[in-house]
Amino acid sequence: MTKGPFRADHVGSLLRPEELKQARIMVQQGAISRHALREIEDRCIREVVALQESAGLNSVTDGEFRRAMWHTDFLLGFDGVEATHSQYAAKFRGADGASAETRSMLVVKDKFRRTKPIMLDHFKYLKSMANKTAKFCMPAATYLHMRGGRHVVDAAAYPDMAEFWADVATGYQAEIADLAAAGAKYIQIDDVSFANLCDPDIRRQVANDGEDPEKLPAFYAGVINTLIAGRPDDMTVTLHTCRGNHESMWMAAGGYDPVAEAVFNIVDVDGFFLEFDDERSGGFAPLRFVPKGKKVVLGLVSSKLAALESKDDLKRRIDEATKYLPLEQLCLSPQCGFASTSGGNKITVDIERRKLELIVETATDVWGSAI
């Protein structure tokens, strides 16, 4: 089987059906059991896998349908990590002038330990029904640290931060080993830290937290490498980085120039999923730092806006990217997931499907295949 990333690919999260959203509320209210919710999740995942395969994609995910958010559900599966509310707000903005703040925050209050599999059962269920390559999306722990720096890791638990990062690596490596044993061949590491460190305002906040925004990209790149160290040779690992994705809003803006050399030359992955859907992401020039043998999945199709892109415009932008990276190293995808949080972006399932089909059709035109 051809390894990912595929010429037509996607980031992973997909719009939750209304039935699933309501079922989660009913569980919180005590109206239905968690077993009943699981049955609804199973059925909705079967349907969303069919949607992806019918669109022509060669990688399929569970849409993150068992998660409330792209990162918190996974990270809270480790001992020592707790959810809290703080004054460190994540500020989101939208193209229509909308804005929002989220104050949920993860902190490390005790030793970071993986005492049981985190989402192994999620992957096993996905793989059991997928006719295409089952892709598992895994948030990196680096974003946990970037929002607050040393302050989010309890000094009593970890007087030495090197010990903290070593424990994080041990936990992730164990999860990846179990996923590999269950047949996982394609893992995507989601890390918004790199793209956020392209934003001048966020860089100032990072500096206020006592961290050096100039040094963090290379440091985080090294951390990512420790998380995936020891993975099987036949496993594809990609890195996705974006500028925030919450109900069609974003957190950050700025081209990849401040992080490009560190990310592309240090992170030991097979490919990079990058946002290039609008001017917030800057130009393609940073792609000149991507080494031979690694692919870049151009996120040219918006997962935030309902308007369907023009195939001709997508082809033109792919052609522009080839000024900095050969066509054989490029692929195509949405710029982010369609529902990084359970509420989802402000589009319909029909638009989501049509955008996925457009990516497959465009990739087939450009490369002769969507694989």
Phi, psi and omega per residue, in radians:
M1 nan 2.363 3.085
T2 -1.101 2.399 -3.096
K3 -1.470 2.603 3.013
G4 -1.262 3.031 -0.073
P5 -1.204 2.598 -3.086
F6 -1.601 2.790 -3.129
R7 -0.986 -0.682 2.993
A8 -1.955 2.033 -3.070
D9 -2.444 -3.134 3.087
H10 -2.649 2.875 -2.962
V11 -1.397 -0.564 2.993
G12 2.393 -0.924 -3.083
S13 -1.328 2.505 -3.082
L14 -2.346 2.779 -3.071
L15 -1.057 2.233 3.104
R16 -1.326 2.380 3.030
P17 -1.107 2.640 -3.140
E18 -1.026 -0.645 3.112
E19 -0.998 -0.713 -3.129
L20 -1.222 -0.706 3.100
K21 -1.056 -0.785 -3.119
Q22 -1.174 -0.624 3.137
A23 -1.109 -0.665 3.112
R24 -1.118 -0.713 3.092
I25 -1.100 -0.719 -3.116
M26 -1.154 -0.592 3.069
V27 -1.133 -0.761 3.131
Q28 -1.092 -0.568 3.136
Q29 -1.467 -0.130 -3.109
G30 1.399 0.241 -3.089
A31 -1.398 -0.497 3.062
I32 -2.369 2.832 -3.105
S33 -1.504 2.864 3.062
R34 -1.153 -0.508 3.063
H35 -1.126 -0.715 3.100
A36 -1.133 -0.688 3.083
L37 -1.080 -0.721 -3.127
R38 -1.066 -0.707 3.123
E39 -1.133 -0.673 3.088
I40 -1.172 -0.751 3.085
E41 -1.017 -0.806 -3.124
D42 -0.998 -0.831 -3.105
R43 -1.156 -0.738 3.140
C44 -1.148 -0.615 3.096
I45 -1.177 -0.729 3.078
R46 -0.991 -0.729 -3.107
E47 -1.211 -0.674 -3.110
V48 -1.320 -0.493 3.012
V49 -1.130 -0.739 3.100
A50 -1.084 -0.671 3.106
L51 -1.061 -0.807 -3.118
Q52 -1.119 -0.773 -3.115
E53 -1.185 -0.647 3.130
S54 -1.217 -0.441 3.076
A55 -1.295 -0.234 3.108
G56 1.741 0.140 -3.127
L57 -1.274 2.616 3.112
N58 -1.821 -0.047 2.970
S59 -2.187 2.412 -3.138
V60 -2.261 2.568 3.066
T61 -2.149 3.064 3.050
D62 -1.522 0.187 -3.139
G63 1.245 0.060 -3.017
E64 1.056 0.588 -3.064
F65 -1.183 -0.340 3.127
R66 -1.599 0.039 -3.109
R67 -1.929 2.625 2.986
A68 -1.489 -0.612 3.133
M69 -2.444 2.758 -3.036
W70 -1.092 -0.456 -3.006
H71 -2.131 -0.673 -2.974
T72 -1.116 -0.730 -3.096
D73 -1.032 -0.688 -3.132
F74 -1.247 -0.886 -3.053
L75 -1.142 -0.553 3.107
L76 -1.265 -0.146 3.057
G77 -1.298 -0.239 3.085
F78 -1.561 2.451 3.009
D79 -1.094 2.556 3.074
G80 1.660 -0.282 -3.124
V81 -1.731 2.303 -3.128
E82 -2.267 2.628 3.044
A83 -1.607 2.438 3.141
T84 -2.555 3.022 3.033
H85 -2.060 2.282 -3.060
S86 -2.349 3.135 3.074
Q87 -1.481 0.010 -3.140
Y88 -1.533 1.511 -3.045
A89 -1.476 2.468 2.972
A90 -1.635 2.107 -3.060
K91 -1.764 2.222 -3.123
F92 -1.980 2.582 3.096
R93 -2.316 2.643 3.137
G94 -2.170 2.831 -3.111
A95 -1.132 -0.429 -3.112
D96 -1.595 0.212 -3.130
G97 1.555 -0.031 3.136
A98 -1.179 2.700 3.085
S99 -2.607 2.764 3.138
A100 -2.810 2.790 3.045
E101 -2.245 2.482 3.001
T102 -2.112 2.319 -3.087
R103 -1.923 0.046 3.067
S104 -1.171 2.417 -3.055
M105 -2.600 2.537 3.091
L106 -1.790 2.434 3.095
V107 -2.310 2.745 3.101
V108 -1.833 1.935 -3.073
K109 -1.814 -0.213 -3.111
D110 -2.650 -3.055 -3.107
K111 -1.042 2.350 3.127
F112 -1.401 1.934 -3.056
R113 -2.396 2.500 2.976
R114 -1.793 1.743 -3.111
T115 -1.693 -0.099 3.084
K116 -2.761 2.791 3.077
P117 -1.003 2.510 -3.076
I118 -1.517 -1.032 -3.112
M119 -2.369 0.533 3.127
L120 -1.049 -0.697 -3.139
D121 -1.155 -0.553 3.075
H122 -1.051 -0.828 -3.107
F123 -1.164 -0.748 -3.102
K124 -1.024 -0.717 3.138
Y125 -1.161 -0.762 3.109
L126 -1.026 -0.849 -3.087
K127 -1.113 -0.548 -3.083
S128 -1.143 -0.353 -3.093
M129 -2.082 -0.143 -3.063
A130 -1.389 2.286 3.016
N131 -1.557 -0.270 3.102
K132 -1.920 -3.094 -3.113
T133 -1.150 2.146 3.115
A134 -1.424 2.109 -3.132
K135 -1.867 2.309 3.089
F136 -1.883 2.253 -3.121
C137 -1.788 2.231 -3.004
M138 -2.249 2.082 3.119
P139 -1.244 2.480 3.066
A140 -1.434 2.659 -3.135
A141 -1.391 -0.115 -3.088
T142 -1.136 -0.577 -3.140
Y143 -1.169 -0.584 3.063
L144 -0.959 -0.776 -3.105
H145 -1.299 -0.649 -3.057
M146 -1.102 -0.548 3.123
R147 -1.510 1.295 3.093
G148 2.179 -0.296 3.110
G149 1.103 -2.438 -3.097
R150 -1.013 -0.448 -3.044
H151 -1.164 -0.389 -3.105
V152 -1.524 -0.095 3.114
V153 -1.958 2.001 -3.052
D154 -1.018 2.203 -3.085
A155 -1.186 -0.470 3.099
A156 -1.228 -0.650 3.103
A157 -1.282 -0.673 -3.094
Y158 -2.382 1.447 3.034
P159 -1.122 -0.435 3.123
D160 -2.003 2.002 -3.105
M161 -1.136 -0.439 3.109
A162 -1.076 -0.631 3.106
E163 -1.163 -0.688 3.101
F164 -1.036 -0.895 -3.096
W165 -1.135 -0.558 3.078
A166 -1.150 -0.701 3.119
D167 -1.194 -0.659 3.083
V168 -1.054 -0.807 -3.132
A169 -1.073 -0.745 3.138
T170 -1.057 -0.772 3.141
G171 -1.107 -0.801 -3.133
Y172 -1.158 -0.740 -3.135
Q173 -1.065 -0.661 3.117
A174 -1.157 -0.716 3.111
E175 -1.124 -0.761 -3.133
I176 -1.148 -0.650 3.105
A177 -1.097 -0.715 3.106
D178 -1.185 -0.686 3.087
L179 -1.092 -0.743 3.123
A180 -1.087 -0.745 3.129
A181 -1.104 -0.474 3.124
A182 -1.510 0.019 3.064
G183 1.800 0.200 3.133
A184 -1.214 2.201 3.126
K185 -2.016 -0.129 -3.022
Y186 -2.534 1.948 3.124
I187 -2.139 2.381 3.093
Q188 -1.987 2.163 3.071
I189 -1.609 2.107 3.138
D190 -1.699 2.083 -3.133
D191 -2.489 1.875 -3.136
V192 -1.454 -0.119 -3.064
S193 -1.019 -0.779 -3.079
F194 -1.056 -0.849 -3.127
A195 -1.187 -0.619 3.103
N196 -1.135 -0.565 3.134
L197 -1.308 0.065 3.000
C198 -1.572 -0.184 -3.069
D199 -1.631 2.149 -3.106
P200 -1.008 -0.676 -3.135
D201 -1.150 -0.727 3.135
I202 -1.214 -0.624 3.081
R203 -1.074 -0.670 3.092
R204 -1.141 -0.701 3.109
Q205 -1.105 -0.741 3.109
V206 -1.036 -0.741 3.109
A207 -1.119 -0.679 3.096
N208 -1.108 -0.482 3.119
D209 -1.401 -0.036 3.102
G210 1.635 0.154 3.114
E211 -1.827 2.814 -3.122
D212 -1.786 1.874 -3.105
P213 -1.137 -0.307 3.081
E214 -1.309 -0.573 -3.071
K215 -1.628 -0.413 -3.045
L216 -1.058 -0.701 -3.130
P217 -0.972 -0.813 3.126
A218 -1.170 -0.673 3.130
F219 -1.132 -0.829 3.132
Y220 -1.117 -0.597 3.086
A221 -1.058 -0.734 3.084
G222 -1.132 -0.657 3.094
V223 -1.084 -0.809 3.116
I224 -0.966 -0.731 3.141
N225 -1.077 -0.646 3.127
T226 -1.228 -0.559 -3.129
L227 -1.112 -0.631 -3.035
I228 -1.810 0.095 3.138
A229 -1.065 2.411 3.118
G230 1.502 0.055 3.112
R231 -1.124 2.657 3.139
P232 -1.101 2.660 -3.134
D233 -1.107 -0.475 -3.091
D234 -1.609 0.186 3.107
M235 -1.750 2.205 3.013
T236 -1.455 2.326 3.033
V237 -2.203 2.248 3.077
T238 -2.111 2.836 3.090
L239 -2.061 2.230 3.041
H240 -1.937 2.271 3.057
T241 -2.310 2.384 -3.120
C242 -2.493 3.077 -3.046
R243 -1.784 0.477 3.119
G244 1.742 2.509 -3.058
N245 -2.697 1.741 -3.100
H246 -2.564 1.881 3.115
E247 0.878 0.863 3.098
S248 1.217 0.300 3.085
M249 -2.020 2.885 -3.109
W250 -2.294 2.895 3.129
M251 -1.786 -0.646 -2.889
A252 -2.260 2.841 3.065
A253 -2.529 2.691 3.119
G254 2.318 2.458 3.130
G255 -1.175 2.944 -3.051
Y256 -1.370 0.003 -3.027
D257 -0.906 -0.749 -3.087
P258 -1.166 -0.317 -3.041
V259 -2.112 -0.123 -2.937
A260 -1.014 -0.867 -3.074
E261 -1.085 -0.780 -3.121
A262 -1.169 -0.822 -3.074
V263 -1.144 -0.912 -3.021
F264 -1.260 -0.492 -3.057
N265 -1.760 -0.267 -3.120
I266 -1.847 -0.768 -3.068
V267 -1.134 2.154 -3.021
D268 -1.628 1.216 3.122
V269 -2.139 3.008 -3.110
D270 -1.531 -0.322 -3.117
G271 -2.950 2.900 -3.095
F272 -2.229 2.241 2.995
F273 -1.632 2.040 -3.033
L274 -2.194 2.479 3.079
E275 -1.337 2.288 2.993
F276 -2.562 0.625 -3.020
D277 -1.431 -0.411 3.118
D278 -2.702 -2.995 -3.026
E279 -1.151 -0.308 3.119
R280 -1.054 -0.431 -3.032
S281 -1.636 -0.047 -3.128
G282 1.279 -2.910 -3.087
G283 -1.652 -3.056 -3.082
F284 -1.519 -0.114 -3.030
A285 -0.942 -0.633 3.130
P286 -1.065 -0.291 3.122
L287 -1.130 -0.254 3.138
R288 -1.124 -0.278 3.136
F289 -1.533 -0.112 -3.096
V290 -1.271 2.187 -3.123
P291 -1.212 2.796 3.023
K292 -1.082 2.564 3.091
G293 1.597 -0.179 3.106
K294 -1.927 2.489 -3.115
K295 -1.735 2.660 3.012
V296 -2.101 2.159 3.101
V297 -1.645 1.897 -3.071
L298 -1.310 1.998 3.105
G299 -1.474 1.371 -3.052
L300 -1.659 -0.303 -3.091
V301 -1.749 2.152 -3.080
S302 -1.249 2.298 2.982
S303 -1.631 -0.059 -3.077
K304 -1.677 -0.584 -3.028
L305 -1.885 2.507 -3.065
A306 -1.333 -0.442 -3.089
A307 -1.027 2.300 -3.131
L308 -1.440 2.250 -3.111
E309 -1.178 2.736 3.056
S310 -1.454 2.313 3.107
K311 -1.052 -0.684 3.124
D312 -1.110 -0.703 3.107
D313 -1.127 -0.700 3.105
L314 -1.090 -0.750 3.122
K315 -1.110 -0.691 3.124
R316 -1.094 -0.739 -3.126
R317 -1.232 -0.623 3.033
I318 -1.059 -0.733 3.114
D319 -1.085 -0.671 3.101
E320 -1.101 -0.683 -3.134
A321 -1.138 -0.498 -3.117
T322 -1.213 -0.140 3.034
K323 -1.206 -0.340 -3.076
Y324 -2.087 -0.323 -3.127
L325 -2.590 2.366 -3.108
P326 -1.053 2.619 -3.109
L327 -0.987 -0.623 -3.096
E328 -1.184 -0.240 3.095
Q329 -1.697 0.074 -3.065
L330 -1.907 2.660 3.044
C331 -2.453 -3.108 -3.067
L332 -2.378 2.483 3.123
S333 -2.799 3.042 2.897
P334 -1.154 2.818 -3.098
Q335 -1.292 -0.407 3.101
C336 -2.725 -3.006 3.045
G337 -1.294 2.913 3.123
F338 -1.555 -0.188 -3.093
A339 -2.761 1.240 3.116
S340 -1.120 -0.426 3.001
T341 -2.102 2.805 -2.971
S342 -1.083 -0.472 3.117
G343 -1.124 -0.582 3.100
G344 1.427 2.892 3.104
N345 -1.375 2.923 -3.002
K346 -1.503 1.059 3.062
I347 -2.432 3.005 -3.129
T348 -1.756 2.873 3.080
V349 -1.089 -0.623 3.115
D350 -1.107 -0.745 3.092
I351 -1.135 -0.729 3.078
E352 -0.963 -0.852 3.137
R353 -1.083 -0.771 -3.120
R354 -1.127 -0.613 3.096
K355 -1.188 -0.708 3.089
L356 -1.118 -0.717 3.091
E357 -1.113 -0.691 3.114
L358 -1.077 -0.704 3.115
I359 -1.099 -0.775 3.123
V360 -1.102 -0.802 -3.122
E361 -1.112 -0.742 -3.138
T362 -1.164 -0.764 3.122
A363 -1.068 -0.709 3.122
T364 -1.105 -0.701 3.102
D365 -1.126 -0.754 -3.014
V366 -1.359 -0.793 -3.038
W367 -1.870 -0.092 -3.120
G368 1.469 -0.020 -3.140
S369 -2.886 2.679 3.051
A370 -1.591 -0.069 -3.105
I371 -1.536 nan nan
